[in-house]
Amino acid sequence: MNQKLLMLAVACTLALSACNRTDDAAARQDAAEAEAAAERAGDSARDALRETGQAISAGADAAAARTAEATEEAREAARRAAERSEAAAREAAAETSAAAAKAARNTADALDRAAERADDTAQDARTDDH
């Protein structure tokens, strides 16, 4: 990039020196050299712009690739978190069902004992009257 700017400066200097010449042949020669230098400087400037554009494009492509990669990593992390949450929910549901079953068995056992006592009391009441 610095070389390209230097060539542009040389072209400008040659163009200015051509303007100050009084000798037509020398002035035409200097003007031709200045024009050639200006063309080279223009070519160099276009190359520099193209290279800058390519560098920007490459940077944007790299940033887009990193963004896509980060998005995929986030998606995978969310999927794993959802799987862990789902497993935890299933485990909690299973534990709740097991506790309900135990409570139902305990209640059934208590009702059975209460029914047996009621039957015994009724039987005692019947046998006491006779």
Residue frames relative to the residue before (quaternion, step in Angstrom):
aa qw qx qy qz dx dy dz
M 1.0000 0.0000 0.0000 0.0000 0.00 0.00 0.00
N 0.6535 0.5102 -0.3169 0.4606 3.63 0.97 -0.83
Q 0.6274 0.5274 -0.3381 0.4625 3.60 1.02 -0.73
K 0.6504 0.5203 -0.3191 0.4522 3.53 0.98 -0.80
L 0.6502 0.4927 -0.3159 0.4845 3.57 1.00 -0.76
L 0.6231 0.5359 -0.3369 0.4594 3.59 1.05 -0.75
M 0.6536 0.5029 -0.3208 0.4658 3.60 0.95 -0.82
L 0.6250 0.5258 -0.3341 0.4704 3.58 1.04 -0.73
A 0.6483 0.5096 -0.3136 0.4709 3.60 0.99 -0.79
V 0.6382 0.5124 -0.3259 0.4732 3.59 0.99 -0.80
A 0.6434 0.5216 -0.3256 0.4559 3.58 0.94 -0.87
C 0.6562 0.5035 -0.3142 0.4660 3.57 0.94 -0.85
T 0.6429 0.5243 -0.3181 0.4589 3.59 1.00 -0.84
L 0.6620 0.4939 -0.3061 0.4734 3.56 0.93 -0.87
A 0.6383 0.5208 -0.3319 0.4595 3.58 0.99 -0.77
L 0.6583 0.4987 -0.3084 0.4720 3.59 0.97 -0.80
S 0.6628 0.4910 -0.3218 0.4648 3.58 0.93 -0.81
A 0.6145 0.5410 -0.3539 0.4522 3.59 1.08 -0.61
C 0.6403 0.5349 -0.3264 0.4442 3.57 1.04 -0.68
N 0.7080 0.4686 -0.2572 0.4615 3.61 1.08 -0.64
R 0.5468 0.6292 -0.3975 0.3834 3.66 1.18 -0.18
T 0.2958 -0.7466 0.5690 0.1772 3.52 -1.10 0.71
D 0.6097 0.5346 -0.3474 0.4709 3.59 1.20 -0.49
D 0.4314 -0.7419 0.4525 0.2424 3.59 -0.54 1.17
A 0.6689 0.4884 -0.3153 0.4633 3.62 0.86 -0.85
A 0.6727 0.4726 -0.2952 0.4868 3.57 0.89 -0.89
A 0.6424 0.5216 -0.3228 0.4593 3.59 1.00 -0.78
R 0.6522 0.5005 -0.3171 0.4727 3.58 0.99 -0.83
Q 0.6347 0.5236 -0.3242 0.4669 3.58 1.02 -0.82
D 0.6685 0.4904 -0.2927 0.4763 3.58 0.93 -0.93
A 0.6422 0.5181 -0.3216 0.4644 3.57 1.02 -0.81
A 0.6414 0.5136 -0.3234 0.4693 3.60 1.00 -0.80
E 0.6555 0.4972 -0.3085 0.4775 3.57 0.97 -0.85
A 0.6444 0.5156 -0.3194 0.4657 3.55 1.02 -0.83
E 0.6477 0.5142 -0.3181 0.4637 3.56 0.99 -0.83
A 0.6516 0.5018 -0.3154 0.4734 3.58 0.97 -0.86
A 0.6560 0.5002 -0.3110 0.4720 3.57 0.97 -0.85
A 0.6356 0.5230 -0.3293 0.4628 3.57 1.03 -0.76
E 0.6347 0.5186 -0.3255 0.4715 3.58 1.03 -0.77
R 0.6513 0.4977 -0.3191 0.4757 3.57 0.95 -0.87
A 0.6471 0.5138 -0.3195 0.4640 3.57 0.99 -0.84
G 0.6397 0.5182 -0.3205 0.4685 3.58 1.01 -0.80
D 0.6371 0.5167 -0.3191 0.4747 3.56 1.00 -0.87
S 0.6550 0.5093 -0.3048 0.4677 3.54 0.97 -0.90
A 0.6479 0.5114 -0.3214 0.4641 3.59 0.96 -0.81
R 0.6427 0.5105 -0.3230 0.4712 3.59 1.00 -0.83
D 0.6360 0.5194 -0.3233 0.4703 3.57 1.02 -0.84
A 0.6519 0.5151 -0.3167 0.4576 3.56 0.94 -0.88
L 0.6556 0.5027 -0.3153 0.4670 3.59 0.95 -0.83
R 0.6484 0.5146 -0.3156 0.4638 3.56 0.98 -0.88
E 0.6599 0.4992 -0.3045 0.4717 3.58 0.95 -0.90
T 0.6327 0.5198 -0.3300 0.4697 3.57 1.03 -0.78
G 0.6488 0.5165 -0.3070 0.4670 3.57 0.96 -0.87
Q 0.6548 0.5013 -0.3117 0.4719 3.55 0.99 -0.83
A 0.6387 0.5172 -0.3273 0.4664 3.58 1.00 -0.79
I 0.6469 0.5056 -0.3153 0.4760 3.59 0.97 -0.86
S 0.6553 0.5138 -0.3071 0.4608 3.56 0.95 -0.89
A 0.6516 0.5046 -0.3152 0.4705 3.56 0.96 -0.87
G 0.6432 0.5147 -0.3191 0.4685 3.58 1.02 -0.79
A 0.6562 0.5009 -0.3113 0.4708 3.56 0.97 -0.84
D 0.6387 0.5193 -0.3261 0.4648 3.58 1.01 -0.81
A 0.6548 0.5039 -0.3117 0.4693 3.57 0.98 -0.86
A 0.6476 0.5086 -0.3198 0.4686 3.59 0.97 -0.83
A 0.6456 0.5115 -0.3217 0.4669 3.58 0.99 -0.81
A 0.6446 0.5121 -0.3228 0.4670 3.58 0.99 -0.79
R 0.6561 0.4932 -0.3170 0.4752 3.60 0.96 -0.83
T 0.6332 0.5248 -0.3316 0.4622 3.59 1.02 -0.76
A 0.6517 0.5074 -0.3130 0.4689 3.58 0.94 -0.88
E 0.6479 0.5134 -0.3146 0.4665 3.58 0.99 -0.83
A 0.6604 0.4974 -0.3050 0.4727 3.59 0.93 -0.88
T 0.6288 0.5304 -0.3319 0.4616 3.58 1.03 -0.77
E 0.6585 0.5012 -0.3069 0.4702 3.58 0.94 -0.86
E 0.6382 0.5143 -0.3269 0.4704 3.59 1.00 -0.79
A 0.6502 0.5047 -0.3149 0.4725 3.60 0.98 -0.83
R 0.6335 0.5273 -0.3251 0.4635 3.58 0.99 -0.83
E 0.6632 0.4960 -0.3008 0.4731 3.59 0.95 -0.89
A 0.6421 0.5123 -0.3246 0.4689 3.60 0.97 -0.80
A 0.6478 0.5076 -0.3159 0.4721 3.59 0.99 -0.80
R 0.6327 0.5252 -0.3286 0.4646 3.59 1.03 -0.78
R 0.6637 0.4921 -0.3094 0.4708 3.59 0.92 -0.89
A 0.6402 0.5203 -0.3233 0.4636 3.59 1.00 -0.82
A 0.6443 0.5138 -0.3188 0.4682 3.58 1.00 -0.82
E 0.6367 0.5188 -0.3311 0.4646 3.58 1.00 -0.79
R 0.6595 0.4930 -0.3132 0.4732 3.59 0.95 -0.86
S 0.6441 0.5141 -0.3234 0.4650 3.59 0.99 -0.79
E 0.6509 0.5119 -0.3132 0.4650 3.55 0.96 -0.85
A 0.6526 0.5023 -0.3144 0.4723 3.58 0.96 -0.84
A 0.6489 0.5076 -0.3166 0.4701 3.58 0.98 -0.83
A 0.6426 0.5135 -0.3223 0.4685 3.60 1.00 -0.78
R 0.6448 0.5070 -0.3232 0.4720 3.61 0.97 -0.81
E 0.6528 0.5107 -0.3140 0.4630 3.57 0.96 -0.86
A 0.6490 0.5098 -0.3149 0.4688 3.59 0.97 -0.86
A 0.6465 0.5094 -0.3174 0.4710 3.59 0.99 -0.82
A 0.6503 0.5107 -0.3188 0.4633 3.58 0.98 -0.82
E 0.6588 0.5004 -0.3120 0.4672 3.58 0.95 -0.85
T 0.6357 0.5220 -0.3244 0.4670 3.59 1.02 -0.78
S 0.6565 0.5035 -0.3074 0.4700 3.58 0.95 -0.87
A 0.6461 0.5123 -0.3209 0.4659 3.59 0.96 -0.84
A 0.6531 0.5017 -0.3134 0.4727 3.60 0.97 -0.83
A 0.6442 0.5097 -0.3248 0.4687 3.61 0.98 -0.80
A 0.6436 0.5158 -0.3244 0.4631 3.58 0.97 -0.82
K 0.6492 0.5084 -0.3174 0.4683 3.58 0.94 -0.86
A 0.6532 0.5059 -0.3121 0.4690 3.58 0.94 -0.89
A 0.6453 0.5118 -0.3232 0.4660 3.60 0.99 -0.80
R 0.6460 0.5065 -0.3229 0.4711 3.60 0.97 -0.82
N 0.6545 0.5086 -0.3147 0.4625 3.56 0.94 -0.90
T 0.6489 0.5060 -0.3103 0.4759 3.55 1.00 -0.85
A 0.6495 0.5131 -0.3142 0.4649 3.57 0.96 -0.89
D 0.6422 0.5132 -0.3249 0.4676 3.58 0.97 -0.84
A 0.6610 0.4973 -0.3092 0.4691 3.57 0.93 -0.90
L 0.6508 0.5003 -0.3194 0.4734 3.61 0.98 -0.78
D 0.6251 0.5279 -0.3383 0.4649 3.57 1.02 -0.76
R 0.6619 0.4885 -0.3100 0.4765 3.61 0.90 -0.87
A 0.6446 0.5080 -0.3230 0.4712 3.58 1.00 -0.84
A 0.6458 0.5091 -0.3214 0.4695 3.60 1.00 -0.80
E 0.6425 0.5143 -0.3253 0.4658 3.58 0.96 -0.79
R 0.6538 0.4963 -0.3173 0.4748 3.59 0.96 -0.83
A 0.6397 0.5119 -0.3290 0.4697 3.58 1.00 -0.81
D 0.6377 0.5107 -0.3235 0.4774 3.59 1.00 -0.82
D 0.6529 0.5095 -0.3137 0.4645 3.58 0.93 -0.86
T 0.6522 0.5076 -0.3116 0.4689 3.56 0.96 -0.87
A 0.6487 0.5014 -0.3149 0.4781 3.58 0.96 -0.84
Q 0.6519 0.5061 -0.3168 0.4674 3.59 0.91 -0.82
D 0.6408 0.5123 -0.3210 0.4732 3.56 1.00 -0.83
A 0.6467 0.5173 -0.3214 0.4593 3.56 0.96 -0.85
R 0.6614 0.4989 -0.3161 0.4624 3.60 0.94 -0.74
T 0.7159 0.4526 -0.2663 0.4602 3.55 0.87 -0.81
D 0.6030 0.5519 -0.3622 0.4480 3.58 1.14 -0.42
D 0.6503 0.5200 -0.3176 0.4537 3.62 1.04 -0.68
H 0.7280 0.4436 -0.2559 0.4557 3.61 0.87 -0.66
